[in-house]
Amino acid sequence: MDCPLKDNLKTFTVSTPALPEGGYPVVIGSGFLGRLRAALKEQFAGRMGFVITDRSLVQAGHLDRFLGGSQMGVYVIDPPGEVSKTMETLTSILEAMESCFLGRDTLVIALGGGTVGDIAGFAAAVFKRGVPVVHIPTTTISQADSSIGGKTGVDSTRSKNAFGVFWHPAAVYMDTETLQTLDEVQYRAGLAESIKHAAIADAGFFAWLEKNADLLLKRDPAVLEHLACQNCRIKASVVMEDPLEKNRRRVLNYGHTIGHALEALSGYSLLHGQAVAIGMIAAGRIEKEMGLVGDDRLERIEALLTKLGLATRAAGTYPPQKILELLKLDKKSVGRRPRFVLLEKLGSVLCRDGQWALEVPEEIVEKVLVRLADTV
């Protein structure tokens, strides 16, 4: 579907055979949120919109800006964040949609960050056996990563993203102006996914991040648009090659194996990006223990994370044995043995025997975990 907005916007197409149209547009720009509802009404004529958002978006004024005074079904997730990413919230949303007498002509609109997008996508996938979803990501983490690719899900009481389906969006609209209201901790945490993209796929992008770190922290509008475009380019290229994460797409989980475990152990007081930052350093330590490092990539990654205000050590108690147990639940695990995404060099992931996520001797993982709070 063509974007009905007439601005000078950047548009990418994510190709996927999972959609009848063969793919979906990702539109990037600044300052168009207030005109997007009318554009979606034109683009998805005949569909009833239902917005899923959270309290922080309401408080920031983004929901009112999007609605523009129009009447539309809305579900507000409260409290915001990972603590609400549960089957209970999903059920509540689905029942709210039913109470609005919505049918298969519904369009779910996910207005918010990663948690909103994950739950909204899941709800769209199962409501009446599937209705389209449009993502409007409003955080650094959702604009970098979670809004593209079709992953949906909620957490169990034991692990992150335990339940979910692949449900690709009908469109993604990124208004980078929404990042200006994001609180500082959330803003900085989300930048970890941009560093991950650069580390796994583009050394030139990594150098750009190093050079523009100060402007990123100042939320320079031009820099934010360029950041969104580079993230989209990298994420989309991987997703198009492996839309259902059979192998190649696992590279996007660099830093996530241990990161997800830390998130779960913290009771999600540790934000996703914060956990991924520590997880990338842990992965780098594993690479060193395996003799895979002959350059300064780990030091550069750590320096950039620190520059952007992200911790590279785990502050708190994370018993190695508990982390090892959670690693068995990781989606990349085979035979209850976790697989790790490791770098060959900055901008390139190590692939062995055609596999992009590799088994690591447990003694090496445990050694890194024991040192997690001290030297990682």
N, C-alpha and C positions, 0 to 999 in steps of 0.2 A: 504494500500500500504506500502510495506517495504521501509525504508529509505536506499537510495543507498550509502550514505556516510559511509566510513569504519572506522571512528574515534571511539575512546572510548567515545561514547556519551550516555547520559541517555535518554531513550525513555519511554514515558507514552502513554497509549491508552485511549482516551475519547470515551466511548461507547454511541452511540445515534441511535435510530431507524430511525431518519430523513435521514440517509445516506444509500444507497444501501450496502456499505461495512460494515455497522453496527457501524462505528466509524472512528476515525482519529488519527494519531500519533502526539504527541508533543515531539519534539526532542530538547534537551538542551545540550549545550556545549559552547566552547570558541574558537574563531579563525577560524571558518570554512566558514565565509560569502563569501570569495573569491572563494570557490569551490562549492558553493551552486547552482549557475545557471546551471552548467553542470549536477549536480545531479538531479535538477528538470527537465531538458530536458530528462534525462533517465527515471525518475519516471513518468512523464506525457508525454510520447512519443506521437507525433502526434498532440499536442496542441500548439497553438501560444501564447506565453507569452506576457502579457501587464502589465507593472509595474506602480503602483500608489505610489507616494512618495511625499515628500515636500521639500521645499528649504533648510531646515536645514540639511537634509540627503545628499543633493547634496554638500553643503558647507563642511560637515564633511568628504566627500570622500566615504561614504558608497555606494552610487549609483554606482560610478565608480568601486568600489571594487567588487560589486555584478556582474555588467555587464562584467567586465574583457575584455573590448574592443569589445564585441559582439554587434550586432545591434538588438534592440528590441523596440517595442512601449513603450513610457514613458509619463506619465502625472505628472507634478510637481505642487503640490498645493502651492499656494503663495498668501497671507502670510500663514505661518504654524500656526497650532493651531485651537482652537475652533471657532475663528471668521470666519473661512472658512468652517465650518461644516454646510453647507446650501444646500437647494434644488438647488440653482443656481450652486454651485460647482458640485453637483451630475450630473446635466444636462450637464454641460460642459465636464465632464469626459465621459459620455455616448456618446456624440457627437464626442469626440475625438476618441473613440474606433470605431465608425462607419466610421470616416474618414480614419481609417487604414484598412478598409474593413474586420474587424474581424467578425467572425461568432460564431456558437455554439461550435466550437472547440477551443475556447479561454480559457486560464488560466490566471486569474487575480492574480497578485502578489502584496501584500500589504507590502511595505517596509517602516516602520516608527512606529510612536507612535499610541496612541489611536484614534486620529482624523483620521489619514490615514486609520487605520484598519476599523473603523466604516463606513467611506464613501466607501472604496474599497469593503467591504463586501456587502453593499447596492447595489453598482453598479453591482457587480457580480450576485446578486440575481435577478435583473430586466433586465439585458442585455440579449436580445434574449430569455427571459423567464427563464434565469438562467444558469450560467456557474460556474465552480469551482473556489475557491479562496484559495490561500496559504498565510498565515500570517508569516511575518518575523518581529516580534516586536523588537524595538530598544530602548525603554525607560523603566524606572522602572515601570511605571503604566501599560504599555501594556504587559510587560513580566509577571507582577503579575496578571493581571486581564482581560483586554479587548480583548486579542487575543484568549482567550479560551471561548467557550460557545455559539458562533453563534449569538450574538446580533449585529445588525447593526443599523445605523440610522443617522439622521441629526437633527439639532435644528430648531425650529420655531422662529419667532420673539418674542415669549412669554416664551417658556420653552425649556429645554434641552431634546434631544432625543425624540422629539415629533412624528417624523415619522420614520418608519423603519420596518424591518422584521427580523425573525429568519432565518439565512442562515449559517449553520455550515461549517467551513473550511474543505478543503480536507487534510490539514496538517498544522502544526505550527512548525516553526524552530526558536529557541531562541539562538542567539549567544550573550552571556553575555559580550563579548568584546566590543560590540557596546556601552555599557553603559559608557565606559571610555571617550567618546567624548561628552556626554550629559552635558549641562550646569548645574551648581550647583543648581539653583532654581528648574529646572525641575526634576533633579535627586532626590532631597530631597522630593519634593511634591509627587512623585510617591510612595515613601515608605509608605505613608499613607494607601495604599491598602493592603500592607503586614501586617501592624498593624491591620487593619480591619479583615483580614483573621484569624490572631491569636486570636483576641478578640472573634470572633464568633465560632471558631472551635477547637482551640488547645492552651491550657494554656502553654504547654511545648514549643511550638513554640514562644509564647510571651516571655517566660523567655529567650529563645535563642536570640531573638531580643534585649532584655535588655542587655544581656551579651556581644553581639557582635556589639553594636551600634557604637563604635569607628571604628571597622574594616569596617562596612558598610559605614561610612562617608569617609573612606580612599579608598573605592571601591576595597577591597581585592578580587582578582579573585576567590579564593576558596569559600569565603563567598557569593559572588554574585551567583555562581552556586548553592550552597546549598539553598539560598534564592529563586531562581527560581524554584527549585525542590519542595520545601515546598509549595510555592504558587500554583504550578500546582497540587500537590496532593490534596490540600484543594478545590480549585476551581473545578477541574475535578470531585471530589466525589459528590459535590453538583449538578453540571450540569447533571451528569449521572442519578441522582435520579429524577430530575425535569427539563428536557431539555427546556421546553417551559414556565417556570416560572409560573406555575399554583399555587404554594403555597410554598413548601420548599425552592426553589431557591431565594425567597425573602430575605432570611437571608443575602445574599450578598449585600443587600442594607443598611446594618447598617451604619448609619452616612450620607446616601445619600439623605434622604428625605429633611431635612433642607439644606444639602450641595448643592443639585441641585438648590434649590431656591436662595441660596446665589450666586452661579455661575451666574445664569441668571440675577439677580439684579445688579451684578457687571459689566455686559456687557462682561463677560468672561475675565475680567482683573484678576480675582481670578482664579487660576488654579484649575483643578478638585481635585487633591490631597489636596491642601490647603483648599478647601471648605469642603471636606470629613473630614479632621482633625477637623475642627470646628464643623461639623455636628455630629461627634462621641461624642465630649464633650457635645454638646447640648442634644444628646440622653441620655448620662449619667446623665445629670441634670434632664431630664424627669423621668428617673428611680428613682432618689432620691425623686423627688416630689411625685411619686406614691408609695413610701415606699418599693421599690424593692431592695434596696442596703443595705447589711449588711457586706460589706467587703471594701477593699481599691482599688477595680479595677479602679474606675474613677481616683483616684490619680496616679495609675501606668500608665494608658493610657496617662494621661496628661504629666507625667514626661517623658515618652518615646518620645512622640511627640515633646516636648520641646528639649530633648536631640538631636533629629534628625533635629532640626532647623525649626520645623513647628509651626505656630501660633495656639493658642487654643482660641483666641478671635477674633472677627470680627472688624478689623480696618476700619472704614468708617460708613456710614449711611445706615442702613438697617431697614426701618420702619416695625414694626411687622405686621401691616395690609397688607402691600404689600407682605410680606413673606407668610402670611396666605392665600392670594389670589392665590399665586403661588402653595402652597401646594395642593390646590384643583385640580391642573392640574397633580399632581404626578400620575404615572402609577399605584401605589398601592391604590389610592383613590377609595372608594366605596360610591356612592351617594354624591360625592363632599367632602367627609370626608376622610382626609389622614389616612393612616395606618403606624405605626412605628415599625421597628425592634428594640427590646430591649433585653438586656442581662439578663440572669438568674444568671450567674456568669461568671467570666473570662473563655473564651473558650466554652461557651454554651449559646445559644439563648433561650429566654423565648417563650414557645409555650402554647397557651391556646385554648382549644376546637378545637385542631387540626390545629390552625392557627398560622403562623410564623410571620405575620405582624399584629399588634394590633391597635385597635382604642384607642386614648388617649383623655381624656376630653379637649375641646378647651381652657378652662381657664388655664390648666396646660401648654399647648403648648404656649399660649400667655404670660404667666408669664416667661417662659424660654426665649422667644424671646425678651421680654422687657429688660431682663438682659444680652442679647447676647453680647453686646460690653463691658459690665462692669465686669461680673463675670463668664461668660461661658469660 
